[in-house]
Amino acid sequence: MDFNMKKLASDAGIFFTRAVQFTEEKFGQAEKTELDAHFENLLARADSTKNWTEKILRQTEVLLQPNPSARVEEFLYEKLDRKVPSRVTNGELLAQYMSEAANELGPETPYGKTLIKVGETEKRLGTAERDFIHSASINFLTPLRNFLEGDWRTISKERRILQNRRLDLDACKARLKKAKAAEAKAALWSDEVDKAEQELRVAQTEFDRQAEVTRLLLEGISSTHVNHLRCLQEFVESQATYYAQCYRHMLDLQKQLGRFPGTFVGNTEPSASPLSSASLATAAATIPVVPTVAGIPSTGEAALSLDDVAPPASGTRKARVLYDYEAADSSELALLADELITVYSLPGMDPDWLIGERGNRKGKVPVTYLELLS
């Protein structure tokens, strides 16, 4: 009991001495040991690393999970060391709604069939999103959290110890200074000077030792940067893979829907195709139209006989192919990305399609795969 009381009294005395030294420094009434410029640069770089790591971590969490309530739930599960329950992605939920809508509205109708096709693609997009979130969480977020909750806490702890050692050192310097001033007045204070000098040597040794420990930890920030760089590269790879999967899924869906230009015409009232846009419609309006040739039925009446169709006398337009396109049948023209073809329109053609020519070959091509050139 006595030992514990003495230890508590000693700790309280040390704390009081440090508080006095700190306060006097703030008011400019005491000298302060300054760290060298290199050490200060290490401290500044460590603080900057910590601050930006926190910001990048928080914003990446927002990117992966925009719902703040869901983020709070995941945080609580993580702190409780429990597995986060699987959550349906927005794409998967949309796919479910589209599938249910198609079953209720009629899966054999043009609208129902399209809902099913789009729903299947949205489900694939949702799965790709889930894989991306999982990969980014493990390969990017986890290392950032480990730094903040592990290495940075150790660095902060050692910095606090260094601060205390520095206060102790400066307090010893102040006591020695006072002892020497008193010694000049009376020789009886010589013992106090010897005691103050001994305390100063001990404080200096402890300060130097702690400064070296802290310096090594701060220099380790360079290794942290290397590790975070590797994690960042893995995050970019995951994100690139995710967007590439989304692009392929949407391109496949676009091809599927583009092969059935009449799918979206369900009644005799004119309506715009879901795949059309105002810009495409405007561009298509400037495409030269082949006049109806006697003996050749219009596209609305029967199948188009492309062999009998000639380019219009008013001229044609050039178009650059944006994506590869695989012809669904002999009436379509297969396309390769970046090639140039000649295009024109026919009376009564679906606005999402044009006649394309490349050399001696011609066929229908989807407008969405083209960039019309002036």
C-alpha positions, 0 to 999 in steps of 0.5 A, a space after each residue: 500500500 505504501 509503495 503504491 501511494 509513493 508511486 502515485 505521489 511521484 507520478 503526480 509530481 512528474 505530471 505537475 512538473 511537466 505541466 508547469 514546464 509546458 505552461 511556461 513555454 507557452 508564455 515564453 517564460 522557459 526555454 524549449 529544446 528544439 528538434 533538428 530540421 530533419 526530425 521536424 520534416 519527418 513529423 510533418 510528413 507523418 502528419 500529412 500521411 495520416 490526414 490524407 490517408 483518413 480522407 482517402 479512406 473515408 471517401 473511398 468508403 463513400 464511393 463503395 457504399 453511398 448509403 450512410 446508414 449502411 456504412 454505419 451498420 458495417 462500422 458497428 459490425 466491424 467493431 463488434 468483430 462480426 461478419 457483415 451480412 450480405 447486402 443486395 446491390 442496387 443493380 441486383 434489386 433493379 434486376 429483381 423488380 424488372 423480372 417481377 414486372 415482366 412476369 406480371 405484364 407478360 413475359 412474351 410481350 415485346 416489353 416483357 421480353 426486353 425487361 427480362 433481357 435488361 434485368 439479366 444484364 442489371 443482375 450481372 452488373 450488380 454481381 460485378 459491383 459486389 466483386 469490385 466492392 469486396 476486392 477494394 475492401 480487402 486490397 485497399 481499405 483494409 491496409 489503410 485502416 491497419 495503418 491508422 489503427 496500428 502503425 499510426 497509434 504506435 507512432 502517436 504513442 511514441 511521440 507522446 512519450 518523446 514530448 514528455 521526455 523533452 519536457 522532463 529534459 527542459 525542466 532539468 535544464 531550468 532546475 540546473 540553471 536556478 541551482 547555478 544562480 543560487 550557487 553564485 550567492 552561497 557555496 552551500 548550494 553546491 550539492 543542489 548543482 550536482 544533483 541537478 546536473 545528474 538529473 539532467 544527464 539522465 533526462 538527456 539520455 532518456 530523451 536521446 533514446 526516445 528520439 531515436 525510437 521515434 525517428 525510426 518509426 517516422 522513417 518507416 512512413 516511407 515503407 508505408 507509402 510503398 505499401 499504399 502505392 501497391 494497394 492503390 495499384 490493386 484498387 485501380 486494377 479492380 476498378 478497371 476490371 469492374 468497368 470493363 465488365 460493365 462495358 461488356 455487359 452493356 455492349 452485349 445488351 445493346 447488341 441484343 436489343 439492336 437486333 430487333 429494331 421492331 421490338 419496341 413498336 407495340 401499336 400504330 401510334 408513332 413513338 421513339 425507340 428507347 435506344 434512340 436519343 435526340 442527337 441520334 435522331 437529329 443526325 439520322 435526319 440528315 442522312 441521305 434517303 434513297 427514294 422508293 424504287 418501283 418494284 422494291 417493297 418498302 421496309 415496312 411492307 416486306 423484307 428489304 432486298 439490299 441487292 437492288 438498293 443503290 446509294 441516293 443521287 443526293 449523296 451519302 455520309 461517312 461514319 466511323 465505327 465505334 465498336 465491333 458488331 457481329 451481324 445477326 443475319 445476312 441482312 446486316 453488315 458486320 463492323 469493326 471498331 475504327 473503320 470508316 463506312 458509307 451510310 444512308 437511309 431508306 424510306 420507312 427504315 427504323 431510325 435506329 438503323 442505316 444502310 452501311 456499305 464497305 467495298 462491295 458489301 452492304 447491310 443494315 447497321 445500328 446507329 448506336 455503333 456509329 459516329 456520323 461524320 460531317 
